[in-house]
Amino acid sequence: MSSTQGSTIKSVVTLVSIGTICWIAAGVIALAAGAEAKIIWTCFVGAVLGVMGITYSIRRNRREGI
């Protein structure tokens, strides 16, 4: 793996991780504020999709090299 590929995967994982953390933070705030269930579920699904995106990006990099 060249250094360009290594930095690309790190930036992808970092970006998706930041988004996932934002969804988790929004979910915690929504829970604390007593938001509707729809909003809480939206935050939960966003966080789950973020985790799936992280694992997919890492697996794809190992298999093909981004």
HUPEZI-V368450 format. One line per field, one symbol per residue. ss: DSSP state (A for helix, B for strand, O for the rest). psi: psi as a letter, one per 20 degrees, with the letter a starting at -180 (. if undefined). A space follows every 10 residues. Layout:
ss = ???
psi = ???
This chain:
ss = OOAAAAAAAA AAAAAAAAAA AAAAAAAAAA AAAOOOAAAA AAAAAAAAAA AAAAAAAAAA AAAOOO
psi = prhghghghg hghgghgggg hgggghgggg ghikrqhggg hggghggghg ghhghggggh ghgho.
